[in-house]
Amino acid sequence: MRLRKSRSFASGFFALACLLGMVAGICACSQLNVGHLERAPWAINVDQELSMQFWTFHYRIVPMRDQFGVKGQASIIKDAIPRKMVYIEDMWLACYLSDEDGRVLAKDIHVFAPRSAQEGERLSFDFILRPEHIEAGPLFISFGYRMVMTSAPDPEEMPFFARRCAFPLGKAGRFSCSKAAPAISSNHS
């Protein structure tokens, strides 16, 4: 009888430890991090520019009631992508507010319709960031993107794939924004 109780206690304890470990793992993954992305100091009502590998972001942060607007335009860096890739099949842009450790405090994502990637063309954006709380210390703005390009609007074409996005905290390097066909990825700087 005593042996059964100790086995029961041990297996119950092991199950509880596993459950707590899973909850801790889920909680750790729920916090996004942009420490690996290019970022700029948070500045209100100032025209700013942030360049990344494939996109340059021209923006202004505007305070609003209980939120912030980030308004601007993104322009593709044509010299950074293969010359024959002229059609964007799949495109989203993201905006992140983070602390000095890269922890995301607020984010917004915009999805864009398929389009030609014209030289000098800019995508307009108007992100809304609603942080639940802002701690003392410096704040930063970062952008992310996912872009699938081809040489024409042809589903048989081998795509060019580029992405930069927030990672779940502690998972940098193993997280992907999404799966894609064989392509070039830029999730590491």
Buried (B, 14 or more C-beta within 10 A) or exposed (E): EEEEEEEEEEEEEEEEEEEEEEEEEEEEBEBBBBBBBBBBEBEEEEEBEBBBEBBBBBBBBEEEEEEBBBBBEBBBEBEEBEEEBBBBBBBBBBBBBBBEEBBBBBBBBBEBEEEEBEEEBBBEBEBEBEBEEEEEEEBBBBBBBBBBBBBEEEEEBEBBBBBBBBBBBEEBEEBEBEEBEEBBEBBEE
